[in-house]
Amino acid sequence: MVVEIVHGSYPTPVERLDALSTPTCDLWVKRDDLTHPLYGGNKVRKLEHLLRDAKARGKTRIVTVGAVGSHHVLATTIFGARAGLSVEAMLVPQRTTDHVREVLRADLSQGLLAHRARTYVGAALGMVARMGQRTYLIPMGGSTVVGSMGYFDAARELKKQIDEGAMPEPDVAVVTVGSGGTAAGLAAGFAALGMKTRVIGVVVATPPFAVRWLTRWLMKRCFAGSSADRVLFTSRYLGAGYGEPTEEGTRAT
Ligand SMILES: *Cc1c(COP(=O)(O)O)cnc(C)c1O
């Protein structure tokens, strides 16, 4: 296996959703599901920055954290191993579904060394206990300032597509908010680039007040000139909690 830091395929395409657009709402999607042929989605942009930082600091081992079915943990396992790093994670229980089982199986097949934690506080203590000179800690969702800058890049990429006429400048960009890095990086990027676009963050993790606080904190650290109202939040679609599907969500999917 070639040792390399993941690099996605960019720019990801923008497409108009004709069937879902209405005379008053022009709906577009930026296909970040296509960031990588092996494991796409929104974790790739963050990991590009995080893994580069870890390697630059001479680290050989990553310790991260997430729920048992965390896609962040899986993406970190896949791309961390390819970058030549050993990957460990503190895994916190969530209600077991087929999907959660599938993610955990994929983690283990890709070489994750998994440790069990009962709670997120326990997981944090477990991470600290595993700290070492050559260990790089990645908190929940990879949402550090370094990781969030991956979505600052995405804002720059979108701006270029708009400037080239691929789509009109959006009034709002809607993203889900788990650990906040995606929304924070985008909002900071839009502000720094002088765009009008605001971010609507659909909160999918708990507690919502902490999610909002962390997102705004990360946004300010990515670009100090971002104002708080650059990102608006809604918790209306959280349902029964993190990882719990709602009927509307399932139907929309
Ligand atoms: C992880 C994930 C999120 C949450 O991103 P955060 O940066 O943790 O807020 C949103 N959407 C998808 C598809 C994800 O996989």
The ligand as a MOL file (V3000), in Angstrom:
LIG
                    3D

  0  0  0     0  0            999 V3000
M  V30 BEGIN CTAB
M  V30 COUNTS 15 15 0 0 0
M  V30 BEGIN ATOM
M  V30 1 C -20.1190 13.8450 9.8900 0
M  V30 2 C -21.1500 14.3720 9.0400 0
M  V30 3 C -21.7210 15.6150 9.3350 0
M  V30 4 C -21.3830 16.4180 10.5540 0
M  V30 5 O -20.2820 17.2540 10.3220 0
M  V30 6 P -19.6580 18.0510 11.5290 0
M  V30 7 O -18.5080 18.7660 10.9290 0
M  V30 8 O -19.2410 17.0100 12.5390 0
M  V30 9 O -20.6660 18.9600 12.0960 0
M  V30 10 C -22.6540 16.1130 8.4490 0
M  V30 11 N -23.0220 15.4350 7.3550 0
M  V30 12 C -22.4920 14.2370 7.0490 0
M  V30 13 C -22.9450 13.5300 5.8270 0
M  V30 14 C -21.5400 13.6650 7.8800 0
M  V30 15 O -21.0180 12.4750 7.5600 0
M  V30 END ATOM
M  V30 BEGIN BOND
M  V30 1 1 1 2
M  V30 2 1 2 3
M  V30 3 2 2 14
M  V30 4 1 3 4
M  V30 5 2 3 10
M  V30 6 1 4 5
M  V30 7 1 5 6
M  V30 8 2 6 7
M  V30 9 1 6 8
M  V30 10 1 6 9
M  V30 11 1 10 11
M  V30 12 2 11 12
M  V30 13 1 12 13
M  V30 14 1 12 14
M  V30 15 1 14 15
M  V30 END BOND
M  V30 END CTAB
M  END
